[in-house]
Amino acid sequence: MTILKNWKYGTAVAAMAVMAIGPITVQAAQLGGDARSSIPKDVQQIIVVDYRAMQNSPAAMQLKDRVLPPELKRLETALKTSGLKVDQDAETLAFAAFNAPGGSNGATAASGGGTRIIGVAQGQFQTQAIMANFAKQKTKPIMWRNNSIYPMGSAGMSVAFLNQTTMVFGDRDAVKAALDARDGITANFLQNSDMMNEMAIVDNRAVWSLLDQKGTQTMMKSVLGEASQLADYDTVKNRMKSARYTMDFSNGVRFNMSVVMSDTITAATAATLMKGISLMKKTSGSPIEKSAMDETTIDSSGGTLTVDFSSSDGQFASLLTSPLFQSVVK
């Protein structure tokens, strides 16, 4: 499951779900103004997680390592091994896949644009100590206008501090694109009115994600499996507009997904397809999978398909080892 060549939506959903295991106090994973402005406008998917809550759950961390997409694992590993003490200082961590603009003025002019991934970390960072360590290691930044971009470890990643509480990291062109967005050289996430409106619905949750039309189509094709080969799916696919999902773990585990369609009939058709898949899983799945289907509610209202799933922590942990879960994250 990919968008273009490298963004694994289904695995990303699973990875965020894994993070929800464990008796963790719920906090909201909200992005501040600097973080939002550093994300380029044309976002394909954004995933935001309360990183501190995730770190407090050993089970979540172990399972996350099994399913986290390689692209995100590479970014997270570079951040953790950079000497920036992210495990101690980061509070919110976001990953955004975006369409990077090409041209004479943008950060990605040399590479001709394309799809990139930028990471954004929020917290109380010890910037003076970090800069002192950079100086001690003789790590020299490159300048991008008045912004300093530092190489981050040996993985080819770079990092730039927007202020004491916000940093952006990723490959150098992605960081340059983020700085271009923050500095107003290119359009940024704050100018994406559709996703900003969607974000207002979900950013009070500890884990949330937004997907654009292409990402929604890719995710739903995976979720529907063989049903995506049916003629009805072609009608549904072209009328998908966007999707959002959240995880809540204040009392067990709860997953909510909403897929915005162009009209109420399409949403109802998609719900019918998914209900058919659910019935199939009930008849052919394992006892754990059948139980999961019983705890899943599929509906549509006002042009939006909704999927709600809830379980206890223990039930959800068992589900992660099931063939059903593996088929979603492969």
Phi and psi in degrees as a GROMACS rama.xvg file:
@    title "Ramachandran Plot"
@    xaxis  label "Phi"
@    yaxis  label "Psi"
@TYPE xy
-140.799  159.564  THR-2
-114.992  126.252  ILE-3
54.9134  -109.887  LEU-4
-116.206  -15.3432  LYS-5
-143.839  5.49032  ASN-6
-105.436  107.78  TRP-7
-91.4932  92.6733  LYS-8
-63.8403  -49.0476  TYR-9
-60.918  -42.1763  GLY-10
-66.7432  -37.2179  THR-11
-63.1935  -41.8159  ALA-12
-59.0353  -46.0542  VAL-13
-64.3912  -41.5216  ALA-14
-61.8795  -42.2657  ALA-15
-67.1531  -34.9666  MET-16
-64.7554  -40.6049  ALA-17
-57.6264  -38.0778  VAL-18
-62.1092  -17.935  MET-19
-83.0915  -5.48564  ALA-20
-73.5333  136.055  ILE-21
116.776  153.933  GLY-22
-78.6173  80.3383  PRO-23
-110.502  141.802  ILE-24
-69.5218  128.627  THR-25
-74.4106  132.495  VAL-26
-131.088  161.421  GLN-27
-89.0599  133.315  ALA-28
-95.0069  83.8395  ALA-29
-105.46  145.613  GLN-30
-99.5514  132.145  LEU-31
-75.8358  175.458  GLY-32
-60.2458  -43.4318  GLY-33
-65.293  -39.2088  ASP-34
-64.5773  -45.2427  ALA-35
-63.2357  -42.2861  ARG-36
-71.6807  -17.1877  SER-37
-87.2617  -5.67008  SER-38
-95.0516  122.218  ILE-39
-57.272  155.895  PRO-40
-62.8111  -44.729  LYS-41
-82.1346  70.5736  ASP-42
-81.6527  131.569  VAL-43
-90.3412  -43.5902  GLN-44
-152.207  142.222  GLN-45
-128.502  133.767  ILE-46
-122.342  128.613  ILE-47
-129.036  133.909  VAL-48
-138.371  145.271  VAL-49
-71.7304  97.84  ASP-50
-67.6992  -34.8682  TYR-51
-66.2997  -40.414  ARG-52
-64.3007  -40.2778  ALA-53
-61.3572  -43.2106  MET-54
-64.124  -23.4528  GLN-55
-82.8891  -0.281394  ASN-56
-119.391  100.096  SER-57
-57.0207  -40.5791  PRO-58
-62.8361  -42.5753  ALA-59
-62.6558  -41.2762  ALA-60
-65.2723  -42.0988  MET-61
-64.3055  -44.6398  GLN-62
-72.8029  -34.1917  LEU-63
-59.2019  -38.8442  LYS-64
-64.147  -23.1479  ASP-65
-77.6761  -29.7788  ARG-66
-121.675  -5.05987  VAL-67
-63.6004  130.628  LEU-68
-55.675  143.749  PRO-69
-54.0065  -37.1934  PRO-70
-63.0941  -42.4719  GLU-71
-75.6244  -35.7107  LEU-72
-62.7492  -38.6837  LYS-73
-63.3017  -42.1835  ARG-74
-66.2756  -46.5386  LEU-75
-64.3489  -41.7124  GLU-76
-62.5156  -43.456  THR-77
-61.2414  -39.0001  ALA-78
-67.7483  -41.6089  LEU-79
-72.6115  -28.6313  LYS-80
-97.678  9.63823  THR-81
-86.5573  -7.6224  SER-82
84.9643  9.19107  GLY-83
-86.3339  -2.27586  LEU-84
57.0416  43.8062  LYS-85
-62.5504  -36.9458  VAL-86
-56.6554  -31.4626  ASP-87
-88.2802  -35.6015  GLN-88
-104.671  -24.8589  ASP-89
-74.9637  139.478  ALA-90
-112.87  -39.7739  GLU-91
-130.761  137.443  THR-92
-128.139  131.693  LEU-93
-128.425  146.4  ALA-94
-126.362  133.328  PHE-95
-131.217  127.87  ALA-96
-95.8946  130.971  ALA-97
-142.579  158.236  PHE-98
-84.5094  111.133  ASN-99
-81.581  129.351  ALA-100
-72.5292  144.329  PRO-101
-100.427  171.021  GLY-102
137.544  -176.743  GLY-103
-81.3986  -16.839  SER-104
-111.235  -17.3902  ASN-105
-85.496  167.792  GLY-106
-67.511  -23.6984  ALA-107
-105.007  20.8469  THR-108
-57.5639  -41.0629  ALA-109
-66.2307  -31.1986  ALA-110
-95.8155  -3.51294  SER-111
74.4165  26.8663  GLY-112
79.83  -150.945  GLY-113
111.735  -171.982  GLY-114
-95.9339  131.126  THR-115
-134.089  164.67  ARG-116
-123.855  129.281  ILE-117
-117.911  140.265  ILE-118
-104.773  144.354  GLY-119
-130.454  126.18  VAL-120
-117.024  136.561  ALA-121
-119.051  142.571  GLN-122
171.665  -165.515  GLY-123
-107.119  89.0432  GLN-124
-88.6648  140.671  PHE-125
-83.4423  73.8299  GLN-126
-62.9192  -36.2089  THR-127
-64.9002  -42.8946  GLN-128
-66.4387  -37.5827  ALA-129
-64.864  -44.2497  ILE-130
-65.4474  -37.1094  MET-131
-64.2271  -37.7974  ALA-132
-68.2768  -40.2495  ASN-133
-58.3331  -43.6233  PHE-134
-64.6752  -41.1136  ALA-135
-63.0771  -39.0185  LYS-136
-84.0126  1.76065  GLN-137
57.214  39.5276  LYS-138
-87.5241  114.246  THR-139
-103.29  137.551  LYS-140
-85.0226  162.954  PRO-141
-100.116  151.019  ILE-142
-99.1377  134.175  MET-143
-124.288  97.3098  TRP-144
57.1132  -117.411  ARG-145
-104.687  19.8913  ASN-146
-103.731  136.896  ASN-147
-97.4444  124.549  SER-148
-111.95  118.646  ILE-149
-102.423  138.56  TYR-150
-65.2305  144.947  PRO-151
-124.187  94.2878  MET-152
72.1936  -160.067  GLY-153
-103.253  9.35782  SER-154
-91.5311  4.27374  ALA-155
81.3924  11.8946  GLY-156
-91.154  160.411  MET-157
-133.975  161.73  SER-158
-141.259  145.896  VAL-159
-137.692  136.578  ALA-160
-92.9537  123.196  PHE-161
-80.489  -33.091  LEU-162
-166.973  -169.81  ASN-163
-69.8958  -15.5026  GLN-164
-113.431  -3.81101  THR-165
-139.568  130.223  THR-166
-130.441  152.458  MET-167
-117.984  144.106  VAL-168
-147.82  156.267  PHE-169
154.861  -164.123  GLY-170
-69.1161  161.524  ASP-171
-59.9457  -40.4603  ARG-172
-65.9305  -35.3529  ASP-173
-66.0885  -41.3307  ALA-174
-65.1006  -40.7674  VAL-175
-61.6903  -41.4649  LYS-176
-62.6714  -38.9651  ALA-177
-64.7247  -41.4306  ALA-178
-68.7303  -35.8479  LEU-179
-61.344  -41.2314  ASP-180
-66.4661  -45.6054  ALA-181
-64.4635  -35.3901  ARG-182
-86.3109  2.02164  ASP-183
82.0797  10.3567  GLY-184
-72.9202  -38.2998  ILE-185
-125.524  166.555  THR-186
-68.5975  145.944  ALA-187
-121.63  178.557  ASN-188
-57.6606  -31.6659  PHE-189
-62.1402  -21.7576  LEU-190
-93.4284  1.56916  GLN-191
-92.8198  86.0268  ASN-192
-62.1704  -35.8319  SER-193
-63.0637  -48.797  ASP-194
-73.1784  -31.9876  MET-195
-61.8961  -40.7204  MET-196
-65.2247  -40.9157  ASN-197
-65.4497  -39.3759  GLU-198
-62.168  -35.4687  MET-199
-61.9522  -21.8751  ALA-200
-81.1024  -29.8241  ILE-201
-115.233  -15.2593  VAL-202
-77.5706  9.9712  ASP-203
-93.7587  9.13247  ASN-204
-105.209  160.257  ARG-205
-73.0205  -30.8092  ALA-206
-133.953  128.074  VAL-207
-151.295  158.294  TRP-208
-149.21  148.777  SER-209
-124.79  142.458  LEU-210
-128.871  144.061  LEU-211
-83.0082  -171.654  ASP-212
-62.0139  -47.3285  GLN-213
-62.8454  -44.0354  LYS-214
-63.7652  -37.7676  GLY-215
-63.3799  -44.1864  THR-216
-61.6547  -41.8166  GLN-217
-66.5336  -44.79  THR-218
-63.0338  -45.3014  MET-219
-67.8296  -32.6153  MET-220
-61.5326  -40.1369  LYS-221
-68.7227  -43.9913  SER-222
-62.5038  -40.8136  VAL-223
-79.1107  -21.0277  LEU-224
59.5277  -127.312  GLY-225
-63.0544  -26.2105  GLU-226
-64.522  -20.9742  ALA-227
-70.3628  -9.29135  SER-228
-87.839  -8.14988  GLN-229
-74.7394  154.128  LEU-230
-60.9273  -36.057  ALA-231
-60.1845  -31.0015  ASP-232
-66.5381  -36.5662  TYR-233
-59.3366  -38.9409  ASP-234
-66.1416  -42.7406  THR-235
-67.8685  -46.0901  VAL-236
-53.557  -47.4211  LYS-237
-72.9239  -6.6022  ASN-238
-112.041  8.71243  ARG-239
-77.1393  135.7  MET-240
-109.052  -44.4224  LYS-241
-167.244  172.447  SER-242
-148.562  157.982  ALA-243
-146.503  150.118  ARG-244
-144.734  156.128  TYR-245
-138.926  157.404  THR-246
-122.298  136.178  MET-247
-129.346  133.329  ASP-248
-135.795  34.1947  PHE-249
-73.2675  -25.9792  SER-250
-147.552  85.1719  ASN-251
79.7062  -149.379  GLY-252
-124.559  131.234  VAL-253
-133.033  130.046  ARG-254
-117.878  128.874  PHE-255
-125.344  129.122  ASN-256
-128.212  137.281  MET-257
-127.016  129.943  SER-258
-116.645  117.089  VAL-259
-85.3344  123.305  VAL-260
-105.883  171.413  MET-261
-78.1516  -18.2627  SER-262
-159.547  167.615  ASP-263
-69.8187  -33.6851  THR-264
-65.6751  -42.6985  ILE-265
-63.9718  -41.4925  THR-266
-61.7088  -40.5242  ALA-267
-66.7006  -38.1842  ALA-268
-64.4858  -43.7194  THR-269
-62.5491  -40.5692  ALA-270
-62.8527  -39.4731  ALA-271
-63.5624  -43.1267  THR-272
-59.6665  -45.1255  LEU-273
-69.0758  -35.063  MET-274
-64.959  -35.2284  LYS-275
-63.9469  -42.2388  GLY-276
-62.4823  -41.2603  ILE-277
-61.4892  -41.9783  SER-278
-64.5489  -38.3279  LEU-279
-63.0024  -42.348  MET-280
-66.503  -32.6538  LYS-281
-66.4684  -32.2972  LYS-282
-87.6839  -26.4676  THR-283
-115.356  -9.12115  SER-284
-83.9233  174.208  GLY-285
-74.3542  167.398  SER-286
-55.0512  -38.0451  PRO-287
-64.7661  -43.1329  ILE-288
-67.7844  -38.9833  GLU-289
-62.8705  -39.4392  LYS-290
-63.5907  -39.7384  SER-291
-62.3974  -40.9905  ALA-292
-63.9935  -36.4774  MET-293
-64.4904  -28.7707  ASP-294
-92.2612  7.25208  GLU-295
-108.355  129.6  THR-296
-113.452  126.003  THR-297
-117.483  130.528  ILE-298
-154.863  176.522  ASP-299
-145.779  147.441  SER-300
-160.237  131.425  SER-301
56.3231  35.2572  GLY-302
83.4593  10.9863  GLY-303
-123.857  126.976  THR-304
-83.1035  132.765  LEU-305
-124.336  140.049  THR-306
-130.1  122.238  VAL-307
-121.909  130.267  ASP-308
-132.184  139.207  PHE-309
-144.278  149.46  SER-310
-162.419  171.463  SER-311
-76.9307  164.768  SER-312
-57.4375  -44.08  ASP-313
-65.2398  -43.1043  GLY-314
-62.1784  -41.0777  GLN-315
-67.8438  -38.7379  PHE-316
-60.9669  -38.7985  ALA-317
-67.5682  -38.0406  SER-318
-62.8257  -30.7277  LEU-319
-62.9117  -23.167  LEU-320
-95.0387  1.15829  THR-321
-82.1564  157.018  SER-322
-57.9398  -34.3469  PRO-323
-60.0478  -47.68  LEU-324
-63.8408  -43.3491  PHE-325
-62.5916  -32.6717  GLN-326
-70.0866  -26.4736  SER-327
-77.2048  -38.1248  VAL-328
-94.2005  -5.14257  VAL-329
